[in-house]
Amino acid sequence: MKAPLLAAALCLAPTLGLAQATQPMPQGQTMLGSMMHANMQQAAPSADIPATEPGQGAFAAIAEIVRALSANPDTDWSKVDIRRLREHLRDMDVVMIDADARSEDIPGGLRFIVTGDARVAPSIRRMAKAHAKVMNGVDGWTYSARETPDGAIMEVRVPEKDLPKLKGLGFFGVMAGGMHHQPHHWMMATGGNPHEGN
């Protein structure tokens, strides 16, 4: 354990020296804090750095929307609700990572039985019902979803030619389908009703 820490300290030593030489540390700030701040300033996006992903999906989605809102002088900040968007992104994450799904054949499609523990089940219910409502009828696929004590049941019926696709996608692939997510997130963040008219 000591060897990796020593190696990291040696690699960062020149940066620390530069940080100390260029400006005094504010009271209460540690050397490591100063080092990290200096390195973060140097790592700001530029033409020299090809990386653009900030490292976490929900963070990236929120950051993208905050940038767009901040760049628009007509943004009505009284309607902006980033907390609501964050809760929805949390639901997406919880369902994709922690839910369990099994499928059963039904005439013309599949029934997905999606379950999770007490922490996961509410997210499953919200996501399954919202997705079924938004996607119902798109490309001739019909969706229905209902709550269960430990999650939800979603039924998807498709044209016969699309049955192999539906089976290949499974529940998680179906949930990721459609290009409605981005406008849905935008409406959520800006105070609109993403399910209006559906």
Secondary structure, 3 states (H helix, E strand, C coil): CHHHHHHHHHHHHHHHHHHHHHCCCCCCCCHHHHHHHHHHHHCCCCCCCCCCCCCCHHHHHHHHHHHHHHHCCCCCCCCCCHHHHHHHHHHHHHHHHHCEEEEEEECCEEEEEEECCCCCHHHHHHHHHHHHHHHCCHHHCEEEEEEECCEEEEEEECCHHHHHHHHHHHHHHHHHCCCCHHHHHHHHHCCCCCCCCC
